[in-house]
Amino acid sequence: MLVLVLGLAFANLAFSNEHKPVARNPEDIRREYGSASLSRSDLEADPLAQFGIWFDAANAAGLVDATAMTLATVTEAGLPQARIVLLKGYDDRGYVWYTDYASDKGRELAANPRASLLFYWRELERQVRISGSVAKISAEESAAYFHSRPLDSRLSAAVSEQSRVVGDRRELEDRVAELNARYPNGDIPAPANWGGYRLSAERYEFWQGRTGRLHDRFCYLPGGDDWVIERLQP
Ligand SMILES: Cc1cc2nc3c(=O)[nH]c(=O)nc-3n(C[C@H](O)[C@H](O)[C@H](O)COP(=O)(O)O)c2cc1C
């Protein structure tokens, strides 16, 4: 009986706390942007070149994880899903990252090969959005990159069935130890279900934070042989 009463009291306490203000109210957190500006005349005609200038600036500024980008895909049921992956290459064919082809994102891209990439370079008050169609890169390219990775990364990629449920961490560590023992020289074959995707850009947007939230935004859309650049309201 005492246990029941205590249980009910605890449940009631937890419930009544549900809508109490959290320790730090997000509404009270505010900062100004505006260390730089972006004008139409600053922009390269080719968004790939514009991306390159900003990407180089992010790296020159020593930003941690300047290659980190949010990848958004959509499930077959239409539910958007976003997660971070790391940019591993870009050129006029598109933007490359590596992952497990049988992961959730892999299954989503198989059903709907369109996605959006987002970079947020906080210290530079810059955001870049790139969306378009996605395709797997060649198995040869994926294998070449796989073999360039550190041993630990290769082992993890080879044993992990990314996005599947696992009982505990120990199970994964055991799989790594087994694979490591099987290939003492570290010559782990590139897994068939692991590799790169490339997003071919169909739309870009460059955002620069400005004072008073009157930010600068420009989008690039395909327009025949060239890209059409438009300023967007913030
Ligand atoms: C900084 C950072 C970098 C990441 N890089 C990658 C990556 O390059 N490839 C990858 O598959 N997952 C990467 N992840 C993990 C993904 O965010 C995600 O958890 C994983 O890919 C499973 O996603 P999914 O279940 O939607 O397929 C990274 C996570 C973080 C926070």
The ligand as an SDF file (V2000), in Angstrom:
LIG
                    3D

 31 33  0  0  0  0  0  0  0  0999 V2000
   29.7880   15.0400  -36.3360 C   0  0  0  0  0  0  0  0  0  0  0  0
   29.0970   13.8180  -36.8850 C   0  0  0  0  0  0  0  0  0  0  0  0
   29.5800   13.2340  -38.0460 C   0  0  0  0  0  0  0  0  0  0  0  0
   28.9460   12.1050  -38.5840 C   0  0  0  0  0  0  0  0  0  0  0  0
   29.4040   11.6090  -39.7740 N   0  0  0  0  0  0  0  0  0  0  0  0
   28.7540   10.5660  -40.3410 C   0  0  0  0  0  0  0  0  0  0  0  0
   29.1170   10.1130  -41.6530 C   0  0  0  0  0  0  0  0  0  0  0  0
   29.9850   10.6830  -42.3400 O   0  0  0  0  0  0  0  0  0  0  0  0
   28.4540    9.0310  -42.1510 N   0  0  0  0  0  0  0  0  0  0  0  0
   27.4590    8.4030  -41.4490 C   0  0  0  0  0  0  0  0  0  0  0  0
   26.9140    7.4100  -41.9520 O   0  0  0  0  0  0  0  0  0  0  0  0
   27.0590    8.8300  -40.2320 N   0  0  0  0  0  0  0  0  0  0  0  0
   27.6840    9.8970  -39.6640 C   0  0  0  0  0  0  0  0  0  0  0  0
   27.2770   10.3660  -38.4390 N   0  0  0  0  0  0  0  0  0  0  0  0
   26.1740    9.6580  -37.7420 C   0  0  0  0  0  0  0  0  0  0  0  0
   24.8280   10.0880  -38.3490 C   0  0  0  0  0  0  0  0  0  0  0  0
   24.4630   11.3770  -37.8760 O   0  0  0  0  0  0  0  0  0  0  0  0
   23.6930    9.0840  -38.0400 C   0  0  0  0  0  0  0  0  0  0  0  0
   23.6020    8.8580  -36.6550 O   0  0  0  0  0  0  0  0  0  0  0  0
   23.9280    7.7410  -38.7400 C   0  0  0  0  0  0  0  0  0  0  0  0
   24.4310    7.9030  -40.0460 O   0  0  0  0  0  0  0  0  0  0  0  0
   22.6200    6.9430  -38.8150 C   0  0  0  0  0  0  0  0  0  0  0  0
   21.6590    7.6800  -39.5190 O   0  0  0  0  0  0  0  0  0  0  0  0
   20.3340    6.9970  -40.1240 P   0  0  0  0  0  0  0  0  0  0  0  0
   19.8460    5.9960  -39.0990 O   0  0  0  0  0  0  0  0  0  0  0  0
   19.3900    8.1080  -40.3640 O   0  0  0  0  0  0  0  0  0  0  0  0
   20.7370    6.3010  -41.4100 O   0  0  0  0  0  0  0  0  0  0  0  0
   27.8510   11.5160  -37.9080 C   0  0  0  0  0  0  0  0  0  0  0  0
   27.3570   12.1160  -36.7410 C   0  0  0  0  0  0  0  0  0  0  0  0
   27.9670   13.2580  -36.2640 C   0  0  0  0  0  0  0  0  0  0  0  0
   27.3620   13.9290  -35.0360 C   0  0  0  0  0  0  0  0  0  0  0  0
  1  2  1  0
  2  3  1  0
  2 30  2  0
  3  4  2  0
  4  5  1  0
  4 28  1  0
  5  6  2  0
  6  7  1  0
  6 13  1  0
  7  8  2  0
  7  9  1  0
  9 10  1  0
 10 11  2  0
 10 12  1  0
 12 13  2  0
 13 14  1  0
 14 15  1  0
 14 28  1  0
 15 16  1  0
 16 17  1  0
 16 18  1  0
 18 19  1  0
 18 20  1  0
 20 21  1  0
 20 22  1  0
 22 23  1  0
 23 24  1  0
 24 25  2  0
 24 26  1  0
 24 27  1  0
 28 29  2  0
 29 30  1  0
 30 31  1  0
M  END
$$$$
